[in-house]
Amino acid sequence: MNFQEFSELYPTVTAGLRGLTVAIKEAGLDPALTELVKIRASQINGCAFCLRFHLTAARGLGIDKAKLDLLAAWRDSGVFTTREQAALAWTERLTALPQTHLSEAEREEARCALSPEIFAQLCVAIATINAWNRIAAGLGFPPPG
């Protein structure tokens, strides 16, 4: 199944997930940070469709090529800001949630590093991309383009 077929079969699911994306954008979460988070979660989840889609979007936003090239090794790259590092760390923790347990200390560390508003927005953005990753990978969406 491809994305178009899925969207035609389940338009309310597609609309719902797109609605979450729009809500985060309207809340003011930095689009470049959002794309970095989406790419990182998609790398972890092995979603080729979402990787292609969000790498294209990131390039369109003008995100530095070095950041895209080194995203999988962000901790050792030296090219990410403190805020980006906190967001990427939280992305990894929340994406790995099925295998681990989040402690209150981890939540507080992320919340303090990001701000309560950005923290909440990122939680929704990360949950949304993880849902898309699981749908796209589960149904075998071919990469766009």
MARDODO-255046 format. One line per 10 residues: for each residue x negated, y negated, z of N, C-alpha, C. Coordinates in steps of 0.1 Angstrom, whole numbers, plus 5000, padded with zeros to 4 digits. Example, Ala and Ser with C-alpha at 12.3 -4.5 7.8 and 13.67 -1.06 7.14 Angstrom:
<pts>
4868/5057/5078/4877/5045/5078/4868/5033/5078; 4872/5022/5071/4863/5011/5071/4871/5000/5079
</pts>
This chain:
<pts>
4991/5012/5000/5000/5000/5000/4991/4988/5000; 4995/4977/4993/4988/4965/4993/4996/4954/5001; 4989/4943/5003/4996/4932/5010/5009/4928/5005; 5010/4926/4992/5022/4922/4985/5033/4932/4988; 5030/4945/4986/5040/4955/4989/5045/4955/5003; 5036/4953/5012/5039/4953/5027/5048/4941/5029; 5044/4929/5024/5052/4917/5026/5066/4918/5021; 5068/4925/5009/5081/4927/5004/5089/4937/5012; 5083/4947/5017/5089/4957/5025/5093/4952/5039; 5084/4944/5045/5086/4938/5059/5084/4923/5059
5093/4916/5053/5091/4901/5052/5092/4895/5066; 5100/4900/5075/5101/4894/5088/5088/4896/5096; 5081/4907/5094/5068/4909/5101/5058/4899/5096; 5057/4898/5083/5048/4889/5077/5051/4875/5081; 5063/4871/5081/5067/4857/5085/5064/4855/5100; 5066/4865/5108/5063/4864/5122/5048/4862/5125; 5040/4870/5119/5025/4868/5120/5020/4855/5115; 5026/4851/5103/5022/4838/5097/5027/4827/5107; 5038/4829/5113/5043/4818/5122/5034/4816/5134; 5028/4827/5139/5018/4826/5150/5006/4818/5145
5001/4821/5133/4990/4814/5127/4993/4799/5126; 5005/4795/5121/5009/4781/5119/5009/4775/5133; 5015/4782/5143/5016/4776/5156/5002/4772/5162; 4992/4781/5160/4979/4778/5165/4973/4766/5157; 4975/4766/5144/4970/4755/5137/4976/4742/5141; 4989/4742/5143/4996/4730/5148/4992/4726/5162; 4988/4735/5170/4983/4733/5184/4970/4725/5184; 4963/4726/5172/4950/4719/5171/4938/4727/5173; 4938/4740/5172/4926/4748/5173/4918/4745/5161; 4905/4742/5163/4896/4739/5152/4896/4750/5141
4899/4747/5129/4900/4757/5118/4887/4765/5116; 4876/4758/5117/4863/4765/5115/4861/4776/5127; 4864/4772/5139/4863/4781/5150/4873/4793/5148; 4884/4790/5144/4895/4800/5142/4890/4810/5131; 4884/4805/5121/4879/4815/5110/4867/4823/5115; 4858/4817/5123/4847/4825/5129/4853/4836/5137; 4863/4833/5146/4869/4843/5154/4876/4854/5146; 4883/4850/5136/4890/4860/5128/4880/4869/5120; 4869/4863/5116/4859/4871/5109/4852/4881/5119; 4849/4876/5131/4842/4885/5140/4851/4897/5144
4864/4894/5147/4873/4905/5151/4875/4915/5139; 4875/4909/5127/4877/4918/5115/4864/4926/5113; 4852/4921/5116/4840/4929/5116/4841/4941/5125; 4845/4938/5138/4846/4948/5148/4856/4959/5144; 4867/4955/5139/4878/4964/5135/4876/4971/5121; 4866/4966/5114/4863/4972/5101/4874/4970/5090; 4880/4958/5091/4891/4955/5081/4885/4948/5069; 4883/4955/5058/4878/4949/5046/4887/4938/5040; 4900/4940/5041/4910/4931/5035/4908/4917/5043; 4908/4918/5056/4908/4906/5064/4894/4899/5063
4883/4907/5063/4870/4901/5061/4869/4893/5048; 4874/4899/5037/4873/4892/5024/4881/4879/5025; 4893/4880/5030/4903/4869/5031/4897/4858/5039; 4892/4861/5051/4887/4850/5060/4873/4845/5057; 4865/4853/5051/4852/4848/5046/4854/4838/5035; 4864/4841/5026/4867/4831/5016/4873/4818/5022; 4881/4820/5032/4887/4808/5038/4876/4800/5045; 4866/4807/5052/4855/4800/5059/4846/4793/5049; 4844/4799/5038/4835/4792/5028/4843/4779/5023; 4856/4781/5021/4864/4769/5017/4864/4758/5027
4862/4761/5039/4861/4750/5050/4847/4745/5051; 4838/4751/5044/4824/4746/5044/4816/4750/5056; 4820/4761/5062/4813/4767/5073/4799/4771/5068; 4789/4767/5076/4775/4769/5073/4772/4784/5069; 4765/4786/5058/4762/4799/5053/4755/4807/5063; 4746/4801/5071/4738/4808/5081/4747/4814/5092; 4758/4807/5095/4767/4812/5105/4774/4824/5100; 4778/4824/5088/4786/4835/5082/4776/4847/5080; 4764/4844/5076/4754/4855/5074/4751/4862/5087; 4750/4854/5098/4745/4859/5111/4756/4862/5121
4769/4861/5117/4780/4863/5127/4779/4876/5134; 4776/4887/5128/4776/4900/5135/4765/4900/5146; 4755/4892/5144/4744/4891/5154/4743/4877/5161; 4755/4872/5164/4756/4858/5168/4748/4855/5181; 4747/4865/5190/4740/4863/5203/4725/4859/5200; 4719/4865/5190/4705/4863/5188/4702/4854/5177; 4712/4847/5171/4709/4839/5159/4704/4825/5161; 4708/4819/5172/4704/4805/5175/4712/4795/5167; 4722/4799/5159/4729/4789/5151/4743/4785/5155; 4748/4791/5166/4761/4788/5171/4761/4779/5183
4771/4770/5183/4772/4761/5195/4776/4769/5207; 4775/4763/5219/4780/4769/5231/4794/4772/5231; 4803/4764/5225/4817/4766/5224/4819/4778/5215; 4812/4779/5203/4814/4790/5194/4810/4803/5201; 4799/4803/5208/4794/4815/5215/4804/4820/5225; 4810/4810/5233/4820/4814/5242/4833/4820/5235; 4837/4814/5224/4848/4819/5216/4845/4833/5211; 4833/4835/5205/4829/4848/5200/4828/4859/5211; 4823/4855/5222/4822/4865/5233/4836/4869/5237; 4845/4859/5238/4859/4862/5242/4866/4871/5231
4863/4868/5219/4869/4876/5208/4865/4890/5209; 4852/4893/5212/4847/4906/5214/4854/4913/5226; 4855/4906/5237/4861/4912/5249/4876/4915/5246; 4883/4906/5240/4898/4908/5238/4900/4919/5227; 4892/4919/5217/4893/4929/5206/4890/4943/5212; 4881/4944/5221/4878/4957/5227/4887/4961/5239; 4897/4953/5241/4906/4956/5252/4911/4970/5253; 4914/4977/5242/4919/4991/5244/4908/5000/5250; 4895/4997/5249/4885/5005/5255/4880/5000/5269; 4883/4988/5273/4878/4983/5285/4889/4976/5293
4885/4971/5304/4894/4964/5313/4888/4950/5315; 4897/4940/5314/4892/4926/5316/4893/4923/5331; 4883/4917/5336/4883/4913/5350/4888/4898/5350; 4892/4894/5362/4896/4880/5364/4884/4871/5362; 4872/4876/5366/4860/4868/5365/4857/4865/5350; 4859/4875/5342/4857/4874/5327/4866/4863/5321; 4879/4864/5326/4889/4855/5321/4885/4840/5325; 4881/4839/5338/4878/4826/5343/4865/4820/5336; 4856/4829/5334/4844/4824/5327/4847/4819/5313; 4855/4826/5305/4859/4821/5292/4868/4809/5293
4877/4809/5302/4886/4797/5304/4878/4784/5307; 4868/4786/5316/4859/4774/5319/4850/4770/5308; 4845/4779/5300/4836/4776/5289/4844/4769/5278; 4857/4772/5277/4864/4767/5265/4874/4756/5268; 4880/4755/5279/4891/4747/5283/4903/4755/5283; 4913/4753/5292/4925/4761/5293/4933/4761/5280; 4933/4750/5273/4941/4749/5261/4935/4758/5250; 4922/4756/5247/4915/4763/5237/4915/4778/5241; 4913/4781/5253/4914/4795/5258/4927/4802/5254; 4938/4795/5257/4952/4800/5254/4953/4801/5239
4949/4791/5231/4951/4792/5217/4943/4803/5211; 4930/4805/5216/4922/4816/5211/4928/4830/5214; 4934/4831/5226/4941/4844/5229/4951/4847/5218; 4959/4837/5214/4969/4840/5204/4963/4843/5191; 4953/4835/5187/4946/4837/5174/4939/4851/5174; 4933/4855/5184/4926/4868/5185/4937/4879/5184; 4948/4878/5192/4958/4888/5191/4964/4889/5177; 4966/4878/5171/4972/4878/5157/4963/4885/5147; 4950/4881/5147/4941/4888/5138/4939/4903/5141; 4939/4906/5153/4939/4921/5156/4951/4928/5151
4963/4921/5152/4975/4928/5146/4973/4929/5131; 4969/4918/5124/4967/4919/5110/4956/4930/5106; 4945/4931/5114/4935/4941/5112/4941/4955/5112; 4949/4957/5122/4954/4971/5124/4965/4974/5113; 4972/4964/5109/4982/4966/5098/4974/4969/5085; 4965/4960/5082/4958/4961/5069/4949/4973/5068; 4942/4976/5079/4933/4988/5079/4942/5001/5079; 4952/5000/5087/4961/5012/5089/4968/5016/5076; 4972/5006/5068/4979/5008/5056/4970/5009/5044; 4957/5005/5046/4947/5006/5035/4948/4995/5025
4951/4983/5029/4952/4972/5020/4938/4970/5013; 4938/4970/5000/4925/4967/4993/4921/4953/4995; 4908/4950/4995/4904/4936/4997/4909/4927/4986; 4913/4915/4989/4919/4906/4978/4908/4902/4969; 4912/4898/4957/4903/4892/4947/4895/4903/4940
</pts>
